[in-house]
Amino acid sequence: MSETITGPARGTADDRAPARVLATDAEALDAVRDLLPHLAEGAAARDRDRTLPRGQVRALSRSGLLGITVPRSLGGAGVRAATVAEVLRLLGTADLSLAQIPQPHFAFLNAVRLRGGPAARERVFGDVLAGALLGNAQAERSGRTAHTHATRLERDGEEWCLEGTKYYATGSLFADWLAVVAPAETPGGPRPHIALVPASAPGVRIEDDWNGMGQRTTASGTVHLSGVRVPDALVLEQYRTFEAPTTFGAFAQLLHTAIDVGAARGALDAAAEFVRTKSRPWFESGADTAAEDPLLVHRFGELEVRVRAAEALLATAAARVDTADAVLAQDSPGAGDATAEASLAVAAAKVAGGRTAVEVSSALFEVAGTRATAQGENLHRFWRDARTHTVHDPERWKVQHLGEYSLNRRRPPRHGQI
């Protein structure tokens, strides 16, 4: 059953208290750590009942975390990529679905930073500092590939007009703004643009119709666009982002990676808690408790190695993105090498992080035992969420680009997915 969401503000604007404005990386990390217990509480029940995290998103908004990437010149903290990744990693330890909501928010704010003019930057960044959430409207179902778009963005006088339908629009049910990806005519033919659209704009209709096996509370809906008018200042020439070296793709993929790595840690912590409090030792172990079973201890050690390795690769990848951003800011001739290395480091981390999230969330049942499979425990949400999120884009192409660089020294392509 689907529900149509209408009217202004999908749970973040009308009932929102003024957002705090965070000024430093340290403040951002303190804010997410303070908020984490509240966000984690009830995550299993939210998933079981598909209760959308309205209050939790409000808390994110009020905390100021949604505004941490707004440039300092416009009143924000302009935090490092490593800080944003750590924020999403920590959110992922608590609730992968909730962590997914700000991922496109930060990714498309980066597009505004890179391609937006003064009017777009001032308006969107200003709203975000006040607590607004930016949701995506990107994916489609009808094309030959996932990157074939039937949605059309056409100029109409001094404005543009949007027509089409977008699916799997993460965060759209709570969004104040939507970033709509669509081709528009250019002298070189149709090329990707981003239209920034208020979620309450005339002609926008959002259905709450997500039915995936996992990530059930990402507030993802289907976005219908009918005659939506968009001012010229709010249409970004996204295709230009890929004409020169940037970290746009590396940053977006870094955030997906952080979510997976956080989910792996969250699943391992949940497994350990269950074994300590509810599991029974195998009779051959001679142990009084499951937590003293030597083979279980050994298995936890193996899983800890996997998670720590993924965390280390994530940290390395985040550092490479920050290094590349610093090189780009200096307009250095080494920008191509730095951005390629950032993409490759993120690709390696994403492969490891995704595999680890799936392995650990599955091994949870191996170590916790039969009792862990009870529906009431809802521990399978860790695997369902990890498995769903890790098919966002195929890891085999990450491995392919890593292999091409390792063997043939071919840099990864610039298309926003690596």
Secondary structure, 3 states (H helix, E strand, C coil): CCEEECCCCCCCCCCCCCCCCCCCHHHHHHHHHHHHHHHHCCHHHHHHHCCCCHHHHHHHHHHCHHHCCCCHHHCCCCCCHHHHHHHHHHHHHHCHHHHHCHHHHHHHHHHHHHHCCHHHHHHHHHHHHCCCCEEEECECCCCCCCCCCCCEEEEECCEEEEEEEEEEECCCCCCCEEEEEEEEEECCEEEEEEEEEECCCCCEEEEECCCCCCCCCCCCEEEEEEEEEEEHHHEECHHHHHCCCCCHHHHHHHHHHHHHHHHHHHHHHHHHHHHHHCCCCCHHHCCCCHHHCHHHHHHHHHHHHHHHHHHHHHHHHHHHHHHHHHHHHCCCCCHHHHHHHHHHHHHHHHHHHHHHHHHHHHHHHHHHCHHHHCHHHCCHHHHHHHHHHCCCCCHHHHHHHHHHHHHHCCCCCCCCCC
